[in-house]
Amino acid sequence: MLKIAMLSKWHVHAVDYAKVVKSSGNAMITAVWDDDETRGEAWAKELGCDWEPCLDTLLARDDVDAVICDTPTTAHRDVLTRAAKAKKHIFTEKALAATAADCEAIADEIEKAGVTFTISLPQRTEQIARLAKEMVDRGDFGKISFVRIRKAHSGVSGGWLPEYWFEEKDAGGGALMDLGCHPMYMAAWLGGKPVRVTSIMNMPLGSKVDENAAVSIEFENGIIANAETSFISHRTPELLEIYGTDATLIAIGTDVRLYHKNVAAFTQDYITPALPSPMPLPISLFIDACITGTGAPEHFGTRDGIELTRLLEGAYISNRENRTVLL
């Protein structure tokens, strides 16, 4: 039985991760730490586990094999490096850190410790995303010219995100640093090596951080990707569009349409492609990897986290300085 400690309930996904652990059948929660003692103590009581107010004391416990980190993003470097030095396996919410320098420091400690690491990039497990990746890797699109990915919700306009979500000193940014991670890491997964980035962000409803963001990324192979996100969109379906010389894929929500030149002799319309089998979420992959000792799951390791933050950091610099950033 894998023994896991929950590090903070700051992130809105912390509760979901705890539910996965408790329902997994092969892992259990033994302790909770939080820099907010009131929040942490109440959560430990709710989970039926120990409350530990000192992080170092928790990390020294024999009944903690692994940690799930849901602290403020700007605290990740401190918390994750301490966990790695304590030889605890690590699962973390995205982003790995707010700066690439912090990500590199975290990755160095994890490599030295030899512990299993997984970052939560859940869209990479989704069937439509996996179909797109398989097609890109096979060269089914021919020469890809453009990719568009959008993920947005009404967290600000609907008033359901917590107020502390908009403190840049904790979150490291706004919509792009949070929800915008998904289109950004998907763009990197599909596009390859990025060479430059430019962005526009604003806050139409007056938040302290960006509520609305659009990022354009050029990749070494000539692909241009647009990554879009927002905290002020009402019922926006997820969008994925890939345009190539041989094929076009358009997914709106769960509706997927594909047109390939090889079907032109049979139909001039789009077809509905078969999707790959479902894949477990990163948190489940992490638990299995810790138990089996197979190491970080592919596409969810420290390098993936570093690459995501490099894009995020470049996008924030681009918006702040009103310029294109070379990567």
C-alpha positions as CSV (number, residue, x, y, z in Angstrom):
1,M,0.0,0.0,0.0
2,L,1.5,3.3,-1.1
3,K,1.4,5.9,1.7
4,I,0.8,9.4,0.5
5,A,0.9,12.8,2.2
6,M,-1.2,15.7,0.8
7,L,0.8,19.0,0.7
8,S,-1.7,21.8,0.9
9,K,-5.3,22.2,-0.2
10,W,-4.6,25.6,-1.9
11,H,-5.2,24.3,-5.4
12,V,-8.8,23.6,-6.5
13,H,-7.8,20.1,-7.7
14,A,-6.4,18.9,-4.4
15,V,-9.8,17.4,-3.4
16,D,-10.0,15.5,-6.6
17,Y,-6.5,14.0,-6.2
18,A,-7.4,12.9,-2.6
19,K,-10.5,11.2,-3.9
20,V,-8.4,9.2,-6.5
21,V,-6.0,8.1,-3.8
22,K,-8.7,7.0,-1.4
23,S,-10.6,5.1,-4.1
24,S,-7.5,3.5,-5.8
25,G,-7.3,0.4,-3.6
26,N,-3.5,0.5,-3.6
27,A,-2.8,3.8,-1.9
28,M,-3.8,5.7,1.2
29,I,-3.4,9.2,2.7
30,T,-1.5,9.2,6.0
31,A,-1.0,12.9,6.6
32,V,-1.7,16.5,5.5
33,W,0.5,19.6,5.7
34,D,-0.6,23.1,4.7
35,D,0.9,26.5,5.3
36,D,-2.6,27.6,6.3
37,E,-3.0,25.7,9.5
38,T,-6.8,26.2,9.8
39,R,-7.4,24.9,6.3
40,G,-4.9,22.0,6.7
41,E,-6.1,20.8,10.1
42,A,-9.7,20.8,8.9
43,W,-8.8,18.9,5.8
44,A,-6.9,16.3,7.7
45,K,-9.9,15.7,9.9
46,E,-12.1,15.4,6.9
47,L,-9.7,12.9,5.3
48,G,-9.3,10.9,8.5
49,C,-5.6,11.2,8.7
50,D,-2.9,13.0,10.7
51,W,-2.4,16.8,10.6
52,E,1.3,17.8,10.6
53,P,2.0,21.6,10.9
54,C,5.7,21.2,10.2
55,L,6.7,20.2,6.6
56,D,10.1,18.8,7.5
57,T,8.6,16.6,10.3
58,L,6.0,15.3,7.8
59,L,8.7,14.6,5.2
60,A,10.7,12.6,7.8
61,R,7.8,10.3,8.6
62,D,8.2,6.6,7.8
63,D,4.6,6.3,6.8
64,V,5.0,8.8,3.9
65,D,6.3,7.2,0.7
66,A,5.1,10.0,-1.7
67,V,3.6,13.4,-1.7
68,I,1.0,15.2,-3.8
69,C,1.8,18.9,-4.0
70,D,-1.1,21.4,-4.3
71,T,0.6,24.4,-2.8
72,P,0.7,27.9,-4.4
73,T,2.7,27.7,-7.6
74,T,5.3,30.1,-6.4
75,A,6.0,27.8,-3.4
76,H,6.8,24.7,-5.6
77,R,10.5,25.2,-5.7
78,D,10.9,25.2,-1.9
79,V,8.3,22.4,-1.2
80,L,9.3,20.1,-4.0
81,T,13.1,20.3,-3.5
82,R,12.6,19.5,0.2
83,A,10.4,16.6,-0.7
84,A,13.0,15.3,-3.2
85,K,15.8,15.6,-0.6
86,A,13.7,13.6,1.8
87,K,13.5,10.8,-0.9
88,K,9.7,11.1,-1.4
89,H,8.1,10.3,-4.7
90,I,6.4,13.5,-6.1
91,F,3.2,14.3,-7.9
92,T,2.6,17.9,-8.5
93,E,-0.1,20.1,-10.0
94,K,0.9,22.2,-13.0
95,A,2.8,24.5,-13.5
96,L,6.0,22.9,-12.2
97,A,7.0,26.4,-11.2
98,A,6.5,30.0,-12.3
99,T,10.1,30.4,-13.8
100,A,12.3,28.1,-15.8
101,A,15.1,28.6,-13.3
102,D,13.0,27.3,-10.5
103,C,11.9,24.3,-12.6
104,E,15.6,23.4,-13.4
105,A,16.4,23.6,-9.7
106,I,13.5,21.2,-8.9
107,A,14.5,18.8,-11.7
108,D,18.1,18.7,-10.4
109,E,17.0,17.7,-6.9
110,I,14.6,15.1,-8.3
111,E,17.3,13.6,-10.5
112,K,19.8,13.5,-7.6
113,A,17.2,11.8,-5.3
114,G,16.2,9.2,-7.9
115,V,12.5,9.5,-6.9
116,T,9.5,9.0,-9.2
117,F,8.0,12.3,-10.4
118,T,4.8,13.0,-12.3
119,I,3.3,16.4,-13.3
120,S,-0.4,16.7,-13.9
121,L,-0.9,17.3,-17.7
122,P,-4.2,15.5,-18.0
123,Q,-5.3,16.6,-21.4
124,R,-2.5,14.4,-22.8
125,T,-4.4,11.4,-21.6
126,E,-7.6,12.3,-23.4
127,Q,-8.7,10.3,-26.4
128,I,-8.9,13.2,-28.9
129,A,-5.5,14.5,-27.8
130,R,-3.9,11.0,-28.1
131,L,-5.4,10.6,-31.6
132,A,-3.9,13.9,-32.6
133,K,-0.5,13.0,-31.2
134,E,-0.5,9.6,-33.0
135,M,-1.4,11.2,-36.3
136,V,1.3,13.9,-35.9
137,D,3.9,11.3,-35.0
138,R,2.9,9.1,-38.0
139,G,3.1,12.1,-40.4
140,D,-0.6,11.7,-41.3
141,F,-1.1,15.5,-41.7
142,G,1.8,15.9,-44.1
143,K,3.4,19.3,-43.5
144,I,1.5,20.9,-40.6
145,S,1.0,24.6,-40.9
146,F,-1.3,25.6,-38.0
147,V,-2.6,24.3,-34.7
148,R,-5.2,25.9,-32.6
149,I,-6.1,24.8,-29.0
150,R,-8.6,26.5,-26.7
151,K,-9.6,25.8,-23.1
152,A,-11.7,28.3,-21.2
153,H,-14.2,28.6,-18.4
154,S,-16.2,31.2,-16.4
155,G,-14.1,31.1,-13.2
156,V,-14.1,34.9,-12.9
157,S,-17.3,35.9,-14.7
158,G,-19.2,33.1,-12.9
159,G,-17.6,34.0,-9.5
160,W,-16.7,30.4,-8.5
161,L,-12.9,30.7,-8.3
162,P,-11.5,31.5,-4.8
163,E,-10.3,35.1,-4.3
164,Y,-6.8,34.0,-3.4
165,W,-6.5,32.6,-7.0
166,F,-5.8,36.1,-8.2
167,E,-2.8,36.8,-6.0
168,E,0.2,36.8,-8.4
169,K,2.7,36.3,-5.5
170,D,1.1,32.9,-5.0
171,A,-0.3,31.9,-8.3
172,G,2.5,33.3,-10.5
173,G,0.0,34.6,-13.0
174,G,-3.7,34.4,-14.0
175,A,-5.7,32.5,-16.6
176,L,-2.6,31.5,-18.6
177,M,-0.6,30.3,-15.7
178,D,-3.5,28.1,-14.5
179,L,-6.0,27.0,-17.1
180,G,-3.8,28.1,-20.0
181,C,-1.3,25.5,-19.1
182,H,-3.4,22.9,-21.0
183,P,-3.3,24.5,-24.5
184,M,0.3,25.4,-23.9
185,Y,1.6,21.9,-23.0
186,M,-0.6,20.5,-25.8
187,A,0.9,22.9,-28.3
188,A,4.4,21.8,-27.2
189,W,3.5,18.1,-27.4
190,L,2.2,18.4,-30.9
191,G,4.5,21.1,-32.3
192,G,8.0,20.1,-31.1
193,K,10.7,22.6,-30.4
194,P,9.5,26.2,-30.0
195,V,11.6,29.0,-31.3
196,R,9.6,32.2,-30.5
197,V,6.4,33.2,-28.7
198,T,4.2,36.3,-28.6
199,S,1.1,36.9,-26.6
200,I,-1.7,39.3,-25.6
201,M,-3.4,39.2,-22.2
202,N,-5.9,41.4,-20.5
203,M,-8.4,41.6,-17.6
204,P,-11.7,43.0,-18.9
205,L,-13.5,42.4,-15.6
206,G,-10.7,43.9,-13.5
207,S,-8.9,41.0,-11.8
208,K,-5.4,41.5,-10.4
209,V,-4.1,39.0,-13.0
210,D,-4.8,38.1,-16.6
211,E,-8.3,36.8,-17.2
212,N,-8.0,36.4,-21.0
213,A,-5.0,35.3,-23.0
214,A,-4.0,34.3,-26.6
215,V,-0.5,33.0,-27.3
216,S,1.1,32.4,-30.7
217,I,4.1,30.0,-30.8
218,E,6.3,29.3,-33.8
219,F,8.1,25.9,-33.8
220,E,11.4,24.9,-35.4
221,N,9.5,22.8,-38.0
222,G,7.4,25.8,-39.2
223,I,4.2,25.0,-37.3
224,I,2.4,28.0,-35.8
225,A,0.2,27.3,-32.8
226,N,-2.4,29.5,-31.1
227,A,-3.0,28.6,-27.5
228,E,-6.1,30.4,-26.0
229,T,-7.6,30.5,-22.6
230,S,-10.0,32.6,-20.5
231,F,-11.6,32.9,-17.1
232,I,-14.5,34.8,-18.5
233,S,-16.0,32.5,-21.1
234,H,-19.5,31.1,-20.8
235,R,-19.9,27.4,-21.7
236,T,-16.9,27.3,-24.1
237,P,-16.3,23.9,-25.6
238,E,-12.7,22.7,-25.8
239,L,-11.3,23.2,-29.3
240,L,-8.5,21.4,-31.1
241,E,-7.7,22.2,-34.8
242,I,-4.8,20.9,-36.8
243,Y,-4.2,21.9,-40.4
244,G,-1.7,20.2,-42.7
245,T,-1.0,19.6,-46.4
246,D,-2.7,16.2,-46.3
247,A,-5.3,16.3,-43.6
248,T,-7.4,18.5,-41.3
249,L,-8.6,17.6,-37.8
250,I,-11.3,19.7,-36.1
251,A,-12.5,18.7,-32.6
252,I,-15.2,20.8,-30.8
253,G,-15.9,19.3,-27.4
254,T,-16.3,15.6,-28.1
255,D,-17.3,16.1,-31.7
256,V,-14.3,15.1,-33.9
257,R,-14.1,15.5,-37.6
258,L,-11.2,14.4,-39.9
259,Y,-10.6,15.1,-43.6
260,H,-7.7,13.3,-45.3
261,K,-6.8,13.5,-49.0
262,N,-6.8,9.7,-49.1
263,V,-10.6,9.7,-48.6
264,A,-11.2,12.1,-51.4
265,A,-12.0,9.3,-53.8
266,F,-14.8,8.1,-51.5
267,T,-16.2,11.3,-50.0
268,Q,-15.8,15.0,-50.1
269,D,-17.1,15.3,-46.5
270,Y,-15.4,15.0,-43.1
271,I,-15.3,11.6,-41.5
272,T,-15.5,10.6,-37.8
273,P,-12.2,8.9,-36.9
274,A,-11.9,6.0,-34.4
275,L,-10.4,7.1,-31.1
276,P,-7.7,5.4,-29.1
277,S,-8.6,3.5,-25.9
278,P,-9.0,5.6,-22.7
279,M,-5.8,6.3,-20.7
280,P,-5.6,6.7,-16.9
281,L,-5.2,10.2,-15.5
282,P,-1.7,11.3,-14.5
283,I,-2.4,10.9,-10.8
284,S,-3.3,7.2,-11.4
285,L,-0.2,6.8,-13.6
286,F,1.8,8.2,-10.7
287,I,0.4,5.8,-8.1
288,D,1.0,2.8,-10.4
289,A,4.6,4.0,-11.2
290,C,5.5,4.3,-7.5
291,I,4.2,0.9,-6.8
292,T,5.8,-0.9,-9.8
293,G,9.0,1.2,-9.7
294,T,8.8,1.9,-13.4
295,G,9.8,5.6,-13.0
296,A,8.2,8.8,-14.3
297,P,5.4,8.1,-16.9
298,E,6.4,9.2,-20.4
299,H,5.2,12.7,-21.3
300,F,4.6,13.7,-17.6
301,G,8.2,14.1,-16.4
302,T,10.4,17.0,-15.2
303,R,11.4,17.9,-18.8
304,D,7.7,18.3,-19.8
305,G,7.3,20.6,-16.8
306,I,10.3,22.7,-17.7
307,E,9.2,23.0,-21.4
308,L,5.7,24.2,-20.3
309,T,7.1,26.8,-18.0
310,R,9.6,28.1,-20.6
311,L,6.6,28.8,-22.8
312,L,4.6,30.3,-20.0
313,E,7.5,32.5,-18.9
314,G,8.1,33.6,-22.5
315,A,4.4,34.5,-23.0
316,Y,4.3,36.6,-19.9
317,I,7.5,38.5,-20.9
318,S,6.0,39.0,-24.4
319,N,2.8,40.5,-23.0
320,R,4.6,42.6,-20.3
321,E,7.2,44.0,-22.7
322,N,5.0,44.1,-25.8
323,R,7.4,42.1,-27.9
324,T,8.2,38.7,-29.5
325,V,10.3,36.5,-27.2
326,L,13.0,34.2,-28.8
327,L,13.2,30.8,-27.0
